Structures are given as C-alpha cells and as structure tokens.
Amino acid sequence: MKTIICVNIIYKALIENWSLDEINKEIKKHFGNYWSFTHVCQFLSGKEALKVLNSLEDDYLNDGLTKEKVKTILGLANSYCANALPHQTLSNGIKVKNFLNSNELEFKDKLESLLDRKLH
C-alpha cells in the first residue's frame, strides 16, 4: 500500500532524525529514482491517501503508527505542499489550501505528540 509506505518513511525519518539524503535514499529504494520527498508529500496530499486514512480502523496500529499519527503525517505533507514555496502550492491536493500559512506552533505541538518528544 503506497500510502502506508510513504507515511512510514516520513515517520521513521522524523523518529530517527534522518537527513534529506537519507530520506530520499529510502524513497528511491521503494519507488525508484524519479521519486523524492516532494513527490511523497504530493502523493500524501492526494485523494488516495485521504481514502486510505478514512479506511483505517480507529484502533489501527502498525510499527508504532496509529491512525492519529497517520493523520498528522498527512497534515505535515499537506502543509509542506502548501507552504514550501512562496505564492504557490506544490500540489492541488484536496486539503492543501486548508494548510496555507498554517499555524506553526499548533503544528509543532502535533509533531511533538507524534514523536513523543520536544522539538527545539
């Protein structure tokens, strides 16, 4: 399931504090040379990922990932697509516009909850 693989890559990268090179190496291992972190975020901002999220049971648990953590990572991907470049989005994903200029402090709290640690 492509959505869960993408989510797992981002989750492991956050937990293990991977560099962008490490993230892209893992992405290429799963999806080939033409995928990058941006492609993963674009995919996670799409309808397929939202459909997978909505299909997960409330008690979903896979390698430390709960449904709530999957939802947070999809939010991270949407926020990245909405705010990575000034004056344009990286995706036309269904929820991306909801994340334009999103509140960084609120999102930081969600990431800290996801990681079970404070960010500096």
C-alpha positions as CSV (number, residue, x, y, z in Angstrom):
1,M,0.0,0.0,0.0
2,K,1.8,3.1,-1.3
3,T,0.2,5.5,1.2
4,I,1.4,3.5,4.2
5,I,4.9,3.1,2.8
6,C,5.1,6.9,2.3
7,V,3.8,7.5,5.8
8,N,6.3,5.0,7.2
9,I,9.2,6.7,5.5
10,I,8.3,10.1,6.9
11,Y,7.6,8.7,10.3
12,K,10.9,6.8,10.5
13,A,12.7,9.9,9.2
14,L,11.2,12.0,12.0
15,I,11.8,9.5,14.7
16,E,15.4,8.7,13.7
17,N,16.2,12.3,12.6
18,W,17.2,11.3,9.1
19,S,18.9,13.8,6.7
20,L,17.2,14.7,3.4
21,D,19.7,12.4,1.6
22,E,18.7,9.5,3.9
23,I,15.0,10.2,3.3
24,N,15.5,10.3,-0.5
25,K,17.6,7.1,-0.5
26,E,14.8,5.3,1.3
27,I,12.2,6.8,-1.1
28,K,14.2,5.7,-4.1
29,K,14.5,2.2,-2.6
30,H,10.7,1.8,-2.6
31,F,9.6,3.9,-5.6
32,G,12.6,4.3,-8.0
33,N,14.9,7.2,-9.0
34,Y,12.2,9.6,-10.0
35,W,10.6,9.9,-6.6
36,S,11.7,12.4,-3.9
37,F,10.5,13.8,-0.6
38,T,8.4,16.3,-2.6
39,H,6.8,13.6,-4.6
40,V,5.9,11.7,-1.4
41,C,4.3,14.8,0.1
42,Q,2.4,15.4,-3.2
43,F,1.1,11.8,-3.2
44,L,0.1,12.1,0.5
45,S,-1.8,15.2,-0.2
46,G,-4.0,13.4,-2.8
47,K,-7.3,11.6,-2.7
48,E,-5.8,8.1,-2.5
49,A,-4.0,8.9,0.8
50,L,-7.2,10.5,2.2
51,K,-9.2,7.5,1.2
52,V,-6.6,5.2,3.0
53,L,-6.8,7.3,6.1
54,N,-10.5,7.2,6.2
55,S,-10.5,3.4,5.7
56,L,-8.2,2.8,8.7
57,E,-9.8,1.4,11.8
58,D,-9.8,3.8,14.9
59,D,-7.5,1.3,16.7
60,Y,-5.1,0.9,13.7
61,L,-1.5,0.2,14.9
62,N,1.4,-0.7,12.6
63,D,5.1,-0.3,13.6
64,G,4.2,2.3,16.1
65,L,1.9,4.2,13.7
66,T,-1.6,4.9,14.9
67,K,-4.4,6.3,12.8
68,E,-3.9,9.7,14.6
69,K,-0.2,9.6,13.7
70,V,-1.0,8.8,10.0
71,K,-3.4,11.8,10.1
72,T,-0.7,14.0,11.5
73,I,1.8,12.9,8.8
74,L,-0.8,13.6,6.1
75,G,-1.1,17.1,7.6
76,L,2.6,17.5,7.5
77,A,2.6,16.6,3.8
78,N,-0.2,18.9,3.1
79,S,1.5,21.7,5.0
80,Y,4.7,21.2,3.1
81,C,2.8,21.3,-0.3
82,A,1.0,24.4,0.8
83,N,3.9,26.4,2.2
84,A,7.3,25.1,0.7
85,L,7.3,27.8,-2.0
86,P,6.1,31.4,-1.7
87,H,3.0,32.4,-3.6
88,Q,2.3,28.9,-5.0
89,T,1.5,25.4,-3.8
90,L,3.3,22.1,-4.8
91,S,0.0,20.2,-5.1
92,N,-3.6,20.6,-5.9
93,G,-4.5,18.1,-3.2
94,I,-8.0,18.3,-1.8
95,K,-6.8,19.6,1.6
96,V,-3.7,21.6,0.7
97,K,-5.4,25.0,0.6
98,N,-6.5,24.4,4.2
99,F,-2.9,24.4,5.2
100,L,-1.8,27.7,3.6
101,N,0.0,29.7,6.2
102,S,-0.9,27.2,8.9
103,N,-0.1,27.9,12.5
104,E,3.4,26.7,13.1
105,L,3.1,26.4,16.9
106,E,-0.1,24.3,16.6
107,F,1.6,22.1,14.1
108,K,4.7,21.8,16.3
109,D,2.6,20.6,19.1
110,K,1.1,17.9,16.8
111,L,4.6,16.8,15.7
112,E,5.9,16.7,19.3
113,S,2.9,14.5,20.1
114,L,3.7,12.3,17.1
115,L,7.3,11.9,18.1
116,D,6.7,11.7,21.9
117,R,9.5,14.3,22.4
118,K,10.0,18.1,22.3
119,L,11.3,19.8,19.2
120,H,13.8,22.7,19.6
